[in-house]
Amino acid sequence: MTAAWTLGAALAVLVIFIVWIVAIYNGLVGLSNQIRNAFSQIDVQLQRRYDLIPNLVETAKGYLKHERETLEAVIAARNAAQAAAKKAVGNPDAAAMRELQGAESALGGLLTRFFALSEAYPDLKANQNMAQLQEELASTENRIAFARQAYNDAVMNYNTKRESFPDTLIASSFGFKPVEQWLADNPVAVRQNVKVDFS
């Protein structure tokens, strides 16, 4: 009876241990899938922005005839960002995320330059189609910001679970790697004081 009881207790402990490992593994898989889903939401909004940019450039072409270099740079940056996004969709690893963030930062800088340039052309500013496209782009930028926030939250939850003990033992055994958060486009500029001049 004692040997049977000991064997039964050992089997019970083994089953509990296996269930515990499976629960941790499944939790990590669930959080990993949340990251993929959150990144997919970013991708949807980025694609929306990529679709709007050629329309903006086409609308502005007639007015900005002397600014061909800027228009071509915006389209080139859009294409580079779109290519980086496609690369990151399947596997948002650290290198792909850095490449995408860099391409998005470059595109954002050129769009800012493009809009500043378009302000100098009153007829373009008054163009209804241009105003509507700018409004859609602004709305899309807000959606991208919310999607990035959701992505960063999912990454934080995953990385916290992956780094917590004893989950870290299971995570390292099964190859769950850390995931990078989406950083600010220009972290140095974001942290600088805003200059206000009322003169």
TAQUIJO-V828090 format. One record per residue. N is the residue number from 0. SS is DSSP state (H for helix, E for strand, C for the rest). PSI is psi in whole degrees, -180 to 180 (999 if undefined). BURIAL is I if it has 9 or more other ideal C-beta (glycine too) atoms within 8 Angstrom, else O. Layout:
# TAQUIJO-V828090
n = <N | N>
ss = <SS | SS>
psi = <PSI | PSI>
burial = <BURIAL | BURIAL>
This chain:
# TAQUIJO-V828090
n = <0 | 1 | 2 | 3 | 4 | 5 | 6 | 7 | 8 | 9 | 10 | 11 | 12 | 13 | 14 | 15 | 16 | 17 | 18 | 19 | 20 | 21 | 22 | 23 | 24 | 25 | 26 | 27 | 28 | 29 | 30 | 31 | 32 | 33 | 34 | 35 | 36 | 37 | 38 | 39 | 40 | 41 | 42 | 43 | 44 | 45 | 46 | 47 | 48 | 49 | 50 | 51 | 52 | 53 | 54 | 55 | 56 | 57 | 58 | 59 | 60 | 61 | 62 | 63 | 64 | 65 | 66 | 67 | 68 | 69 | 70 | 71 | 72 | 73 | 74 | 75 | 76 | 77 | 78 | 79 | 80 | 81 | 82 | 83 | 84 | 85 | 86 | 87 | 88 | 89 | 90 | 91 | 92 | 93 | 94 | 95 | 96 | 97 | 98 | 99 | 100 | 101 | 102 | 103 | 104 | 105 | 106 | 107 | 108 | 109 | 110 | 111 | 112 | 113 | 114 | 115 | 116 | 117 | 118 | 119 | 120 | 121 | 122 | 123 | 124 | 125 | 126 | 127 | 128 | 129 | 130 | 131 | 132 | 133 | 134 | 135 | 136 | 137 | 138 | 139 | 140 | 141 | 142 | 143 | 144 | 145 | 146 | 147 | 148 | 149 | 150 | 151 | 152 | 153 | 154 | 155 | 156 | 157 | 158 | 159 | 160 | 161 | 162 | 163 | 164 | 165 | 166 | 167 | 168 | 169 | 170 | 171 | 172 | 173 | 174 | 175 | 176 | 177 | 178 | 179 | 180 | 181 | 182 | 183 | 184 | 185 | 186 | 187 | 188 | 189 | 190 | 191 | 192 | 193 | 194 | 195 | 196 | 197 | 198>
ss = <C | H | H | H | H | H | H | H | H | H | H | H | H | H | H | H | H | H | H | H | H | H | H | H | H | H | H | H | H | H | H | H | H | H | H | H | H | H | H | H | H | H | H | H | H | H | H | H | H | H | H | H | H | H | H | H | H | H | H | H | H | C | C | C | H | H | H | H | H | H | H | H | H | H | H | H | H | H | H | H | H | H | H | H | H | H | H | H | H | H | C | C | C | H | H | H | H | H | H | H | H | H | H | H | H | H | H | H | H | H | H | H | H | H | H | H | H | H | C | C | C | H | H | H | H | H | C | H | H | H | H | H | H | H | H | H | H | H | H | H | H | H | H | H | H | H | H | H | H | H | H | H | H | H | H | H | H | H | H | H | H | H | H | C | C | C | H | H | H | H | H | H | H | C | C | C | C | C | C | C | C | C | C | C | C | C | H | H | H | H | C | C | C | C | C | C | C | C | C>
psi = <-38 | -41 | -41 | -41 | -42 | -44 | -43 | -42 | -41 | -41 | -40 | -43 | -41 | -44 | -44 | -42 | -44 | -44 | -40 | -46 | -44 | -41 | -43 | -46 | -48 | -35 | -43 | -40 | -44 | -44 | -36 | -41 | -34 | -37 | -45 | -43 | -45 | -40 | -37 | -36 | -39 | -46 | -41 | -45 | -37 | -41 | -38 | -43 | -43 | -33 | -30 | -33 | -47 | -34 | -41 | -47 | -43 | -41 | -39 | -19 | -44 | -30 | -32 | 49 | -32 | 2 | 34 | -39 | -43 | -45 | -43 | -36 | -39 | -46 | -41 | -42 | -37 | -45 | -40 | -42 | -40 | -41 | -41 | -37 | -42 | -39 | -38 | -22 | -47 | -33 | 90 | 62 | 177 | -45 | -43 | -39 | -41 | -41 | -44 | -44 | -40 | -44 | -40 | -37 | -44 | -43 | -44 | -41 | -41 | -36 | -39 | -44 | -42 | -46 | -36 | -40 | -42 | -23 | -25 | -5 | 97 | -37 | -38 | -41 | -35 | -12 | 122 | -41 | -42 | -43 | -42 | -43 | -39 | -40 | -43 | -40 | -41 | -42 | -41 | -40 | -40 | -41 | -38 | -43 | -43 | -39 | -38 | -39 | -44 | -39 | -48 | -36 | -43 | -40 | -43 | -45 | -44 | -51 | -37 | -47 | -42 | -32 | -10 | 145 | 136 | 2 | -31 | -31 | -44 | -43 | -46 | -33 | -34 | 10 | 26 | 115 | 157 | 153 | 138 | 144 | 162 | 117 | 164 | 148 | -42 | 86 | -31 | -46 | -36 | -34 | -3 | 152 | 143 | 131 | 125 | 129 | 114 | 12 | 999>
burial = <O | O | O | O | O | O | O | O | O | O | O | O | O | O | O | O | O | O | O | O | I | O | O | I | I | O | I | I | O | O | I | I | O | I | I | I | I | I | I | I | I | I | I | I | I | I | I | I | I | I | O | I | I | I | I | I | I | O | I | I | I | O | I | I | O | O | O | O | O | I | I | O | I | I | I | O | I | I | O | I | I | I | I | I | I | O | I | I | I | O | O | I | O | O | O | I | I | I | I | I | I | I | I | I | I | I | I | I | O | I | I | O | I | I | I | O | I | I | O | O | I | O | O | I | I | O | I | O | O | I | I | O | I | I | O | I | I | O | O | I | I | O | I | I | O | O | I | I | O | I | I | I | I | I | I | I | I | I | I | O | I | I | I | O | O | O | I | I | O | I | I | O | O | O | O | I | O | O | I | I | O | I | O | O | O | O | O | O | O | O | O | O | O | O | O | O | O | O | O>
